[in-house]
Amino acid sequence: MNEVTVPEPISAKADALTLDHQIPRRELVAVSVCSITILILTAFGLWPIGWLEAWGFITGGICVWLTVRENVWTWPIGIANNIVFFALFWQGRLFADASLQIIYVALSVYGWLNWRRGTSGGRLEIRYASQTERLICILFVIFATWILSHILVAANGAAPFWDALTTALSLAAQALMCRKRLDHWIVWIVADLVYVPLYFQRGLPLTSALYLVFLMLCIAGLKRWSSGMSQMGSGSR
């Protein structure tokens, strides 16, 4: 299988500024073809999907794909996806998810800088979350879900509890991803299992399908990152 080769980085910063992981040419072609197909179908009105949802599908899919590949360009693509989904979710009255996109942008900037900067020893490596990090995430999800669900009931949100839960899970997952913690894939998988039926019920079929794709990519990402950690012998429980 042909692959896009990249010169060996001379530093952690240089590594982050390049495509620091080889990307199979077949994957690049497949992603490009899928993206162009979505745009053509939307432009000619061949399916009942608007431009916002179409661009959300494209940028979201590329973002997760690059994360699976541990590629730093996942962050700027992710920011573009956040902007698209802010508008889409606001229209669907999923206020927590809309607000979440603003926080995502801030976390994405942090993650982008963190992945580029690496550590004092060089490139930022994949690791398991520490017991403290896991405890903080669990407590955050419980507390944030409780607070947000009450706020969304008062705001007449479309699905207060589930919207609040997925918001809390997504924030926890994104924070762990910024630090390259393997555990973030597990949190995303749980969130996506809720997102798929939630968006379908809200009349966003392509978004629901997108999160189904996300779910499969998250499973693939968990396997790939776990394999990478095993090969490097890094990470500690």
C-alpha positions as CSV (number, residue, x, y, z in Angstrom):
1,M,0.0,0.0,0.0
2,N,1.4,3.4,-1.0
3,E,1.9,5.8,1.7
4,V,2.7,9.5,2.0
5,T,6.2,9.7,3.4
6,V,7.3,12.5,5.6
7,P,10.9,13.5,6.4
8,E,12.1,12.5,9.9
9,P,11.4,15.5,12.3
10,I,14.4,17.1,13.9
11,S,12.5,18.3,17.0
12,A,9.2,18.0,18.7
13,K,8.1,21.3,17.2
14,A,9.1,20.3,13.7
15,D,7.4,17.0,14.1
16,A,4.1,18.8,15.0
17,L,4.4,21.1,12.0
18,T,4.6,18.2,9.5
19,L,2.3,15.3,8.9
20,D,4.0,13.5,11.8
21,H,2.4,10.2,11.0
22,Q,2.3,8.5,7.7
23,I,-1.1,8.5,6.1
24,P,-1.9,5.8,3.5
25,R,-2.6,7.3,0.1
26,R,-5.7,5.1,-0.2
27,E,-7.2,6.7,2.9
28,L,-6.5,10.2,1.5
29,V,-8.2,9.3,-1.7
30,A,-11.2,7.7,0.1
31,V,-11.7,10.7,2.3
32,S,-11.4,13.1,-0.6
33,V,-13.9,11.1,-2.7
34,C,-16.4,11.0,0.2
35,S,-16.1,14.7,0.8
36,I,-16.6,15.6,-2.8
37,T,-19.6,13.2,-3.1
38,I,-21.3,14.9,-0.1
39,L,-20.8,18.3,-1.6
40,I,-22.1,17.3,-5.0
41,L,-25.2,15.6,-3.5
42,T,-25.9,18.7,-1.4
43,A,-25.3,21.2,-4.3
44,F,-27.8,19.4,-6.6
45,G,-30.3,18.8,-3.9
46,L,-30.1,15.0,-4.3
47,W,-30.8,14.5,-0.6
48,P,-32.7,16.5,2.1
49,I,-29.5,17.7,3.8
50,G,-28.4,21.4,4.1
51,W,-25.0,22.9,3.7
52,L,-24.3,23.2,7.4
53,E,-25.0,19.5,8.1
54,A,-22.9,18.5,5.0
55,W,-19.9,20.6,6.1
56,G,-20.3,19.3,9.6
57,F,-20.1,15.7,8.3
58,I,-17.0,16.4,6.2
59,T,-15.0,18.4,8.8
60,G,-16.1,16.1,11.6
61,G,-15.2,12.9,9.8
62,I,-11.8,14.3,8.8
63,C,-11.1,15.5,12.3
64,V,-11.7,12.1,14.0
65,W,-9.8,10.3,11.2
66,L,-6.8,12.5,11.8
67,T,-7.1,11.9,15.5
68,V,-7.0,8.2,14.9
69,R,-3.8,8.8,12.9
70,E,-2.5,10.9,15.8
71,N,-2.0,13.8,13.4
72,V,-1.7,17.3,14.7
73,W,-3.9,18.7,11.9
74,T,-6.9,17.3,13.6
75,W,-7.0,20.5,15.7
76,P,-7.5,23.2,13.0
77,I,-10.0,21.0,11.2
78,G,-11.7,20.4,14.5
79,I,-12.0,24.2,15.1
80,A,-13.7,24.5,11.7
81,N,-16.1,21.7,12.6
82,N,-16.9,23.5,15.9
83,I,-18.0,26.6,14.1
84,V,-20.2,24.6,11.7
85,F,-21.8,22.6,14.5
86,F,-22.4,25.7,16.7
87,A,-24.8,27.1,14.0
88,L,-26.3,23.7,13.3
89,F,-27.0,22.8,17.0
90,W,-28.4,26.3,17.7
91,Q,-30.9,25.8,15.0
92,G,-31.9,22.5,16.5
93,R,-32.3,24.0,20.0
94,L,-29.6,21.8,21.4
95,F,-28.3,24.7,23.4
96,A,-25.8,22.8,25.5
97,D,-24.2,21.2,22.4
98,A,-24.1,24.6,20.7
99,S,-22.4,26.2,23.7
100,L,-20.0,23.2,23.9
101,Q,-18.6,24.2,20.5
102,I,-17.3,27.5,22.0
103,I,-15.5,25.6,24.8
104,Y,-14.2,23.1,22.2
105,V,-12.5,25.9,20.3
106,A,-10.6,26.9,23.5
107,L,-9.7,23.3,24.2
108,S,-8.6,22.8,20.6
109,V,-6.2,25.7,20.8
110,Y,-4.8,24.2,24.0
111,G,-4.6,20.7,22.5
112,W,-3.0,22.1,19.3
113,L,-0.3,23.9,21.3
114,N,0.2,20.9,23.6
115,W,0.7,18.4,20.8
116,R,3.1,20.8,19.0
117,R,5.0,21.6,22.1
118,G,5.4,18.0,23.3
119,T,7.3,17.4,26.5
120,S,10.7,18.2,27.7
121,G,11.8,14.8,26.4
122,G,10.5,15.4,22.9
123,R,7.3,14.4,21.2
124,L,4.1,14.1,23.4
125,E,3.4,10.4,23.8
126,I,0.1,8.5,24.3
127,R,-0.4,7.5,27.9
128,Y,-3.2,6.2,30.1
129,A,-4.9,8.7,32.3
130,S,-3.8,8.7,35.9
131,Q,-6.1,7.6,38.7
132,T,-6.4,11.3,39.7
133,E,-7.3,12.3,36.1
134,R,-10.0,9.6,35.9
135,L,-11.5,10.5,39.3
136,I,-11.6,14.2,38.2
137,C,-13.4,13.3,34.9
138,I,-15.9,11.1,36.7
139,L,-16.8,13.8,39.3
140,F,-16.9,16.4,36.5
141,V,-19.3,14.4,34.4
142,I,-21.7,13.8,37.3
143,F,-21.6,17.4,38.6
144,A,-21.8,19.0,35.1
145,T,-24.7,16.8,34.0
146,W,-26.7,17.7,37.1
147,I,-26.1,21.4,36.7
148,L,-26.6,21.5,33.0
149,S,-29.8,19.4,33.0
150,H,-31.4,21.9,35.4
151,I,-30.3,24.9,33.3
152,L,-31.6,23.3,30.1
153,V,-35.0,22.5,31.6
154,A,-35.3,26.2,32.5
155,A,-34.2,27.1,28.9
156,N,-36.7,24.7,27.4
157,G,-34.0,22.6,25.8
158,A,-35.1,19.8,23.4
159,A,-33.5,16.9,25.5
160,P,-32.2,18.3,28.8
161,F,-30.8,15.3,30.5
162,W,-29.2,13.6,27.5
163,D,-28.0,16.9,26.1
164,A,-26.4,17.7,29.5
165,L,-24.8,14.2,29.7
166,T,-23.3,14.2,26.3
167,T,-22.0,17.7,26.9
168,A,-20.2,16.6,30.1
169,L,-18.9,13.5,28.5
170,S,-17.6,15.4,25.4
171,L,-15.8,17.9,27.5
172,A,-14.1,15.2,29.6
173,A,-13.1,13.4,26.4
174,Q,-11.7,16.5,24.7
175,A,-9.7,17.4,27.8
176,L,-8.1,13.9,27.9
177,M,-7.5,14.1,24.2
178,C,-5.6,17.3,24.6
179,R,-3.2,15.4,26.8
180,K,-3.1,12.3,24.5
181,R,-4.7,10.1,27.1
182,L,-5.8,6.8,25.7
183,D,-8.9,6.8,27.9
184,H,-10.5,9.6,25.8
185,W,-11.5,7.1,23.2
186,I,-13.6,5.2,25.8
187,V,-15.4,8.4,26.9
188,W,-16.1,9.3,23.2
189,I,-17.5,5.9,22.6
190,V,-20.0,6.2,25.5
191,A,-21.0,9.7,24.3
192,D,-21.5,8.6,20.7
193,L,-23.8,5.8,21.8
194,V,-26.1,8.5,23.1
195,Y,-25.5,11.0,20.3
196,V,-26.6,8.6,17.5
197,P,-30.3,8.2,18.6
198,L,-30.4,11.7,20.1
199,Y,-29.7,13.5,16.8
200,F,-31.9,11.1,14.8
201,Q,-34.8,11.9,17.1
202,R,-34.1,15.6,16.6
203,G,-34.5,15.3,12.8
204,L,-30.8,15.5,12.0
205,P,-30.3,12.2,10.1
206,L,-26.9,13.0,8.6
207,T,-25.6,14.2,12.0
208,S,-26.8,10.9,13.5
209,A,-25.1,9.0,10.7
210,L,-21.9,11.1,11.3
211,Y,-21.8,10.1,14.9
212,L,-22.3,6.5,13.9
213,V,-19.2,6.9,11.8
214,F,-17.5,8.6,14.7
215,L,-18.4,5.6,16.9
216,M,-16.7,3.2,14.5
217,L,-13.7,5.5,14.2
218,C,-13.4,5.8,17.9
219,I,-13.3,2.0,18.2
220,A,-10.6,2.0,15.5
221,G,-8.7,4.8,17.3
222,L,-8.8,2.9,20.6
223,K,-7.3,-0.2,19.0
224,R,-4.7,1.8,17.0
225,W,-3.5,3.9,20.0
226,S,-3.5,0.8,22.3
227,S,-1.3,-1.0,19.7
228,G,1.0,2.0,19.4
229,M,1.4,2.1,23.2
230,S,2.2,-1.6,23.3
231,Q,4.9,-1.2,20.6
232,M,6.5,1.7,22.3
233,G,6.1,0.3,25.8
234,S,4.9,3.7,27.0
235,G,2.1,4.6,29.4
236,S,1.4,3.5,32.9
237,R,-1.9,2.7,34.6
